[in-house]
Amino acid sequence: PAPMTYFKKPVTSAHAIDLSKGEGGAASALDSAAFGPKGSVVHGRFGDVDASAASTIPLEYLALLRPASEGAAALREISEASGSAGGTVLVYGASRPAGMAAVQLADASGNAVVAVVDGQHSGHEEMVDVVKGLTSEPGTAVAEEYALCKANFRDLVVKTVEGEDHTSYDFDTNQYNFLSDFKANLLDYVEAYPSDLPAAVDAEQMKFVGKEKDRANFKTNMETYLSQFQQGADPIDPAQLEANFNVEQYALFKRKFGIQTTAVISGGDDLGTDTDKFAPAEIVRNMCASPEKAPATEKMDGDHPFEFSIKSGPTPLAPTLKGGPITGAIIEVNPDLLAACEAVDAGKTLRAKAEALQFLPEAQKNAFAAASSIVALAKNANATIRTVGGSLPGLTEIQKPSDADVTTALKGMEIGDDGTSKLNYFIQVYRAGDWPVYEDYAIFRAKEPLSGPRQIVVTK
């Protein structure tokens, strides 16, 4: 090797960042993993790690074993309380270590997950999409701002729980609503573009507002301009329209419209369709005066795949997925949510709580509102609610993760023969073993506001 070649030192340990330690944070000794004698791995909090499991898990992942175990513990407590192995689980803080673990482990165990990415990362669209990709249908993930709209978020959760069946609507009733909307729009069209106009355009466009010397050229140019539009429509008798233009006639009209559209897109057809003219109001008026009958030998409305039919609902193209009842909610505590909950809880009266909430910073207020949306839905379903990463007033924090929870987290982290694992993290590694200053830099980056959608790990 060249004289100036630098050989990197082998990594012996990996540490998460503990911002509560010391004056400004430090590499954690508890949330760490280090190689021991004969290739064994020792975790700072849980002790020796099973050798067979550790052999297929990146050392950097093991530094996050505590939050992963907390996510597993929360799911276990929810499952034990509900007595159900599956259902819908709500998660707040889905891009943080414990929340991300809960999302992936819940999904892997057959639950539908509705995840909320908190304000720290909700502005990062790619991260929201990534978390959404960690869930399976009918589960999904949304940004914190979406959960602020409580009605929208509630409807999203309801559709996840009950499934969204597009074939279940009452078409016997709705087909008349579609027809009445079409008639109303048609009459508005006839009123807006009467036949005394040279073309179906706003009358304001035909007013001459230039200089008198340009009037002759304006008229010539306007005739060419208006020639590209359809002519205005003659009046339609509303009573005749209501009496004669029924669902069958509307289906026939849609067929005519489909033929015309296909011919325009294709540049013509074998039927000799005029691709330059299609007067909907004129066609409807003629059909009202002389109702038509459907051809017996041709395909009609709804016979073509993906064609909207006014006479019958769509055929199911995919099974309706249902998440099942809400079994629980998991709230990962973050600084904004903790500060907001403590401020509101300090108020002894409803007025004091409202005033405290009103004067909170926007980030804390949003965190409180989004988490409240999840808590309210879980309480309405009599579901279990657990907090991870800390405690909140009025909510139950998880118990200390058991050995079984640690094992669940380790199994989730194991990388299979296909190179995939149930539990994944986005980690940024700082190699302080080679460059000690990187430890201080990692702590500095971890303390930044909106520090980014990743977990910082220091290796030594």
LINCOR-V183860 format. One record per residue. N is the residue number from 1. RES is the residue in three letters. SS is DSSP state (hx for helix, st for strand, lp for the rest). PHI is phi in radians with two decimals (999 if undefined). D_LAST is the distance of its C-alpha to the last C-alpha in whole Angstrom. Layout:
# LINCOR-V183860
n:res:ss:phi:d_last
N:RES:SS:PHI:D_LAST
N:RES:SS:PHI:D_LAST
This chain:
# LINCOR-V183860
n:res:ss:phi:d_last
1:PRO:lp:999:24
2:ALA:lp:-1.13:25
3:PRO:lp:-1.00:25
4:MET:lp:-1.62:22
5:THR:lp:-1.16:20
6:TYR:lp:-1.84:16
7:PHE:lp:-1.78:15
8:LYS:lp:-1.15:11
9:LYS:lp:-1.33:9
10:PRO:lp:-1.14:8
11:VAL:lp:-1.31:6
12:THR:lp:-1.98:6
13:SER:st:-2.70:5
14:ALA:st:-2.33:6
15:HIS:st:-2.30:8
16:ALA:st:-1.38:12
17:ILE:st:-1.68:13
18:ASP:st:-1.91:16
19:LEU:lp:-1.29:18
20:SER:lp:-1.51:21
21:LYS:lp:-1.61:18
22:GLY:lp:1.21:19
23:GLU:lp:-1.44:21
24:GLY:lp:-2.39:20
25:GLY:lp:1.79:17
26:ALA:st:-2.83:13
27:ALA:st:-1.18:10
28:SER:st:-1.30:12
29:ALA:st:-1.51:12
30:LEU:st:-1.39:15
31:ASP:st:-1.53:14
32:SER:st:-2.57:11
33:ALA:st:-2.42:10
34:ALA:st:-2.39:9
35:PHE:st:-1.31:11
36:GLY:lp:-1.83:14
37:PRO:hx:-1.08:17
38:LYS:hx:1.00:18
39:GLY:hx:1.43:16
40:SER:lp:-1.24:17
41:VAL:st:-2.12:14
42:VAL:st:-2.05:14
43:HIS:st:-1.63:14
44:GLY:lp:-1.14:14
45:ARG:lp:-1.89:18
46:PHE:lp:-1.87:20
47:GLY:st:1.41:19
48:ASP:st:-1.10:19
49:VAL:st:-1.73:19
50:ASP:lp:-0.91:22
51:ALA:hx:-1.07:21
52:SER:hx:-1.16:23
53:ALA:hx:-1.28:22
54:ALA:hx:-1.12:18
55:SER:lp:-1.18:19
56:THR:lp:-2.03:20
57:ILE:lp:-2.07:17
58:PRO:lp:-1.03:14
59:LEU:hx:-1.03:11
60:GLU:hx:-1.12:11
61:TYR:hx:-1.13:15
62:LEU:hx:-1.14:14
63:ALA:lp:-1.15:12
64:LEU:lp:-1.84:16
65:LEU:hx:-1.16:18
66:ARG:hx:-1.09:19
67:PRO:hx:-1.08:21
68:ALA:hx:-1.13:22
69:SER:hx:-1.20:24
70:GLU:hx:-1.13:25
71:GLY:hx:-1.08:27
72:ALA:hx:-1.15:28
73:ALA:hx:-1.14:29
74:ALA:hx:-1.09:31
75:LEU:hx:-1.13:33
76:ARG:hx:-1.12:34
77:GLU:hx:-1.14:36
78:ILE:hx:-1.15:37
79:SER:hx:-1.11:39
80:GLU:hx:-1.17:40
81:ALA:hx:-1.25:42
82:SER:hx:-1.47:43
83:GLY:lp:1.22:44
84:SER:lp:-2.24:43
85:ALA:lp:-1.49:41
86:GLY:lp:-2.48:41
87:GLY:lp:2.75:42
88:THR:st:-1.92:41
89:VAL:st:-2.02:38
90:LEU:st:-1.77:37
91:VAL:st:-2.31:33
92:TYR:st:-1.90:33
93:GLY:lp:1.52:29
94:ALA:lp:-1.29:29
95:SER:lp:-1.76:26
96:ARG:lp:-1.59:24
97:PRO:hx:-0.97:21
98:ALA:hx:-1.23:24
99:GLY:hx:-1.14:27
100:MET:hx:-1.15:26
101:ALA:hx:-1.12:25
102:ALA:hx:-1.09:29
103:VAL:hx:-1.05:30
104:GLN:hx:-1.27:29
105:LEU:hx:-1.22:29
106:ALA:hx:-1.15:33
107:ASP:hx:-1.13:34
108:ALA:hx:-1.15:33
109:SER:lp:-1.59:35
110:GLY:lp:1.69:38
111:ASN:lp:-1.51:38
112:ALA:st:-1.55:39
113:VAL:st:-2.08:36
114:VAL:st:-1.90:37
115:ALA:st:-1.86:34
116:VAL:st:-2.09:34
117:VAL:st:-1.48:31
118:ASP:lp:-1.26:31
119:GLY:lp:-1.10:32
120:GLN:lp:-1.09:28
121:HIS:lp:-2.22:28
122:SER:lp:-1.16:32
123:GLY:lp:-1.41:33
124:HIS:lp:-1.68:30
125:GLU:hx:-1.04:33
126:GLU:hx:-1.13:31
127:MET:hx:-1.18:28
128:VAL:hx:-1.07:32
129:ASP:hx:-1.15:33
130:VAL:hx:-1.12:30
131:VAL:hx:-1.11:30
132:LYS:hx:-1.07:34
133:GLY:hx:-1.22:33
134:LEU:lp:-1.37:31
135:THR:lp:-1.82:34
136:SER:lp:-1.84:37
137:GLU:lp:-1.05:41
138:PRO:lp:-1.56:42
139:GLY:lp:-1.18:39
140:THR:st:-2.82:38
141:ALA:st:-2.43:35
142:VAL:st:-2.37:37
143:ALA:st:-1.34:35
144:GLU:hx:-0.99:36
145:GLU:hx:-1.09:39
146:TYR:hx:-1.18:41
147:ALA:hx:-1.23:40
148:LEU:hx:-1.19:42
149:CYS:lp:-1.45:45
150:LYS:hx:-1.06:46
151:ALA:hx:-1.16:49
152:ASN:hx:-1.12:47
153:PHE:hx:-1.17:44
154:ARG:hx:-1.08:46
155:ASP:hx:-1.11:48
156:LEU:hx:-1.09:45
157:VAL:hx:-1.17:44
158:VAL:hx:-1.08:48
159:LYS:hx:-1.16:48
160:THR:hx:-1.20:45
161:VAL:hx:-1.20:46
162:GLU:hx:-1.64:50
163:GLY:lp:1.46:49
164:GLU:lp:-2.03:51
165:ASP:lp:-1.72:54
166:HIS:lp:-1.31:55
167:THR:lp:-1.74:59
168:SER:lp:-1.65:59
169:TYR:lp:-1.27:61
170:ASP:lp:-1.44:65
171:PHE:hx:-1.29:66
172:ASP:hx:-1.07:70
173:THR:hx:-1.56:69
174:ASN:hx:-1.21:67
175:GLN:hx:-1.12:69
176:TYR:hx:-1.33:71
177:ASN:hx:-1.18:69
178:PHE:hx:-1.06:68
179:LEU:hx:-1.15:71
180:SER:hx:-1.16:72
181:ASP:hx:-1.13:69
182:PHE:hx:-1.11:71
183:LYS:hx:-1.11:74
184:ALA:hx:-1.11:73
185:ASN:hx:-1.15:71
186:LEU:hx:-1.12:74
187:LEU:hx:-1.13:76
188:ASP:hx:-1.13:74
189:TYR:hx:-1.11:74
190:VAL:hx:-1.10:78
191:GLU:hx:-1.22:78
192:ALA:hx:-1.32:76
193:TYR:lp:-2.21:77
194:PRO:st:-1.21:81
195:SER:lp:-1.23:83
196:ASP:lp:-1.38:85
197:LEU:lp:-1.50:81
198:PRO:lp:-1.21:81
199:ALA:lp:-2.77:78
200:ALA:lp:-1.44:75
201:VAL:lp:-2.34:73
202:ASP:lp:-1.08:73
203:ALA:hx:-1.04:77
204:GLU:hx:-1.10:75
205:GLN:hx:-1.21:74
206:MET:hx:-1.65:77
207:LYS:lp:-1.42:78
208:PHE:lp:-1.54:79
209:VAL:lp:-2.15:78
210:GLY:lp:-1.65:78
211:LYS:lp:-1.45:81
212:GLU:hx:-1.07:84
213:LYS:hx:-1.15:84
214:ASP:hx:-1.70:82
215:ARG:hx:-1.08:83
216:ALA:hx:-1.11:85
217:ASN:hx:-1.16:81
218:PHE:hx:-1.08:80
219:LYS:hx:-1.12:82
220:THR:hx:-1.14:82
221:ASN:hx:-1.17:78
222:MET:hx:-1.16:78
223:GLU:hx:-1.08:80
224:THR:hx:-1.16:77
225:TYR:hx:-1.12:74
226:LEU:hx:-1.30:76
227:SER:lp:-1.16:77
228:GLN:lp:-1.43:73
229:PHE:lp:-1.75:74
230:GLN:lp:-1.23:76
231:GLN:lp:-1.28:79
232:GLY:lp:-1.12:79
233:ALA:st:-1.85:80
234:ASP:lp:-1.26:84
235:PRO:lp:-1.06:84
236:ILE:lp:-2.10:83
237:ASP:lp:-1.25:85
238:PRO:hx:-1.00:82
239:ALA:hx:-1.16:85
240:GLN:hx:-1.15:85
241:LEU:hx:-1.09:82
242:GLU:hx:-1.19:81
243:ALA:hx:-1.38:84
244:ASN:hx:-1.82:83
245:PHE:lp:-1.63:80
246:ASN:lp:-1.75:78
247:VAL:hx:-1.07:75
248:GLU:hx:-1.10:77
249:GLN:hx:-1.16:78
250:TYR:hx:-1.13:74
251:ALA:hx:-1.08:73
252:LEU:hx:-1.14:75
253:PHE:hx:-1.09:74
254:LYS:hx:-1.06:71
255:ARG:hx:-1.11:72
256:LYS:hx:-1.06:74
257:PHE:hx:-1.14:71
258:GLY:hx:-1.12:68
259:ILE:hx:-1.09:71
260:GLN:hx:-1.10:71
261:THR:hx:-1.10:67
262:THR:hx:-1.08:67
263:ALA:hx:-1.17:70
264:VAL:hx:-1.12:68
265:ILE:hx:-1.16:65
266:SER:hx:-1.51:66
267:GLY:lp:1.39:69
268:GLY:lp:2.14:72
269:ASP:lp:-2.61:73
270:ASP:lp:-1.35:76
271:LEU:lp:-1.51:77
272:GLY:lp:1.32:78
273:THR:lp:-1.13:76
274:ASP:lp:-1.35:77
275:THR:lp:-1.40:73
276:ASP:lp:-1.66:74
277:LYS:lp:-2.41:76
278:PHE:lp:-2.62:75
279:ALA:lp:-1.87:77
280:PRO:hx:-1.00:75
281:ALA:hx:-1.11:78
282:GLU:hx:-1.15:81
283:ILE:hx:-1.11:79
284:VAL:hx:-1.14:79
285:ARG:hx:-1.10:82
286:ASN:hx:-1.16:84
287:MET:hx:-1.22:82
288:CYS:hx:-1.21:84
289:ALA:hx:-1.24:87
290:SER:lp:-2.47:87
291:PRO:lp:-0.95:84
292:GLU:lp:-1.74:83
293:LYS:lp:-2.03:82
294:ALA:lp:-1.24:79
295:PRO:lp:-1.07:80
296:ALA:lp:-1.41:80
297:THR:lp:-1.85:79
298:GLU:lp:-1.92:76
299:LYS:lp:-1.14:72
300:MET:lp:-2.03:72
301:ASP:lp:-0.93:70
302:GLY:lp:1.52:66
303:ASP:lp:-1.40:67
304:HIS:lp:-1.69:65
305:PRO:lp:-1.01:61
306:PHE:lp:1.15:59
307:GLU:lp:-1.58:62
308:PHE:lp:-1.22:63
309:SER:lp:-2.00:66
310:ILE:lp:-1.50:68
311:LYS:lp:-1.74:70
312:SER:lp:-2.67:67
313:GLY:lp:-1.28:63
314:PRO:lp:-1.20:61
315:THR:lp:-1.35:60
316:PRO:lp:-1.16:57
317:LEU:lp:-1.72:54
318:ALA:lp:-2.60:51
319:PRO:lp:-1.15:51
320:THR:lp:-1.40:50
321:LEU:lp:-1.66:47
322:LYS:lp:-2.14:47
323:GLY:lp:-1.33:44
324:GLY:lp:1.61:46
325:PRO:lp:-1.02:46
326:ILE:st:-1.20:43
327:THR:st:-1.71:42
328:GLY:st:3.13:39
329:ALA:st:-2.38:37
330:ILE:st:-2.13:33
331:ILE:st:-2.00:32
332:GLU:st:-1.55:29
333:VAL:lp:-1.32:29
334:ASN:lp:-2.16:28
335:PRO:hx:-0.98:28
336:ASP:hx:-1.14:32
337:LEU:hx:-1.16:33
338:LEU:hx:-1.10:32
339:ALA:hx:-1.09:34
340:ALA:hx:-1.15:37
341:CYS:hx:-1.13:38
342:GLU:hx:-1.17:38
343:ALA:hx:-1.16:40
344:VAL:hx:-1.21:42
345:ASP:hx:-1.17:42
346:ALA:hx:-1.20:43
347:GLY:lp:-1.23:46
348:LYS:lp:-1.52:49
349:THR:lp:-2.08:52
350:LEU:hx:-1.08:52
351:ARG:hx:-1.11:52
352:ALA:hx:-1.13:50
353:LYS:hx:-1.14:47
354:ALA:hx:-1.13:48
355:GLU:hx:-1.16:48
356:ALA:hx:-1.06:45
357:LEU:hx:-1.17:44
358:GLN:hx:-1.11:46
359:PHE:lp:-1.72:44
360:LEU:lp:-1.30:41
361:PRO:lp:-1.04:38
362:GLU:hx:-1.01:39
363:ALA:hx:-1.11:35
364:GLN:hx:-1.21:36
365:LYS:hx:-1.12:39
366:ASN:hx:-1.14:38
367:ALA:hx:-1.09:35
368:PHE:hx:-1.13:38
369:ALA:hx:-1.16:41
370:ALA:hx:-1.17:39
371:ALA:hx:-1.13:37
372:SER:hx:-1.12:41
373:SER:hx:-1.05:42
374:ILE:hx:-1.21:40
375:VAL:hx:-1.08:41
376:ALA:hx:-1.11:45
377:LEU:hx:-1.15:45
378:ALA:hx:-1.16:43
379:LYS:hx:-1.16:45
380:ASN:hx:-1.10:48
381:ALA:lp:-1.63:47
382:ASN:lp:0.97:47
383:ALA:lp:-1.69:43
384:THR:st:-1.39:40
385:ILE:st:-2.11:38
386:ARG:st:-2.31:35
387:THR:st:-1.82:32
388:VAL:st:-2.23:28
389:GLY:lp:1.35:25
390:GLY:lp:2.54:28
391:SER:lp:-2.06:32
392:LEU:lp:-2.25:35
393:PRO:lp:-1.02:38
394:GLY:lp:1.49:41
395:LEU:lp:-2.10:38
396:THR:st:-1.67:37
397:GLU:st:-1.47:33
398:ILE:lp:-1.13:32
399:GLN:lp:-1.32:31
400:LYS:lp:-1.03:28
401:PRO:lp:-0.97:27
402:SER:lp:-1.46:28
403:ASP:hx:-1.06:27
404:ALA:hx:-1.14:29
405:ASP:hx:-1.17:27
406:VAL:hx:-1.10:24
407:THR:hx:-1.08:25
408:THR:hx:-1.05:27
409:ALA:hx:-1.14:24
410:LEU:hx:-1.12:22
411:LYS:hx:-1.11:25
412:GLY:hx:-1.18:25
413:MET:hx:-1.40:21
414:GLU:lp:-1.05:22
415:ILE:lp:-1.61:23
416:GLY:lp:-1.38:27
417:ASP:lp:-1.11:28
418:ASP:lp:-1.52:29
419:GLY:lp:1.46:26
420:THR:lp:-2.01:26
421:SER:lp:-2.51:25
422:LYS:lp:-1.27:27
423:LEU:lp:-2.11:24
424:ASN:lp:-2.25:22
425:TYR:lp:-2.29:20
426:PHE:lp:-1.83:19
427:ILE:st:-2.08:16
428:GLN:st:-1.95:14
429:VAL:st:-1.77:10
430:TYR:st:-2.00:9
431:ARG:st:-1.52:6
432:ALA:lp:-1.33:5
433:GLY:lp:-1.14:4
434:ASP:lp:-1.58:8
435:TRP:lp:-2.30:9
436:PRO:lp:-0.96:8
437:VAL:hx:-1.12:11
438:TYR:hx:-1.11:10
439:GLU:hx:-1.12:9
440:ASP:hx:-1.14:13
441:TYR:hx:-1.18:14
442:ALA:hx:-1.11:12
443:ILE:hx:-1.13:14
444:PHE:hx:-1.07:17
445:ARG:hx:-1.16:17
446:ALA:hx:-1.19:17
447:LYS:hx:-1.51:20
448:GLU:lp:-1.12:22
449:PRO:lp:-1.11:26
450:LEU:lp:0.90:26
451:SER:lp:-1.25:22
452:GLY:lp:1.91:23
453:PRO:lp:-1.44:23
454:ARG:lp:-2.71:19
455:GLN:st:-1.82:16
456:ILE:st:-1.63:13
457:VAL:st:-2.26:10
458:VAL:st:-1.83:7
459:THR:st:-1.87:4
460:LYS:lp:-2.27:0
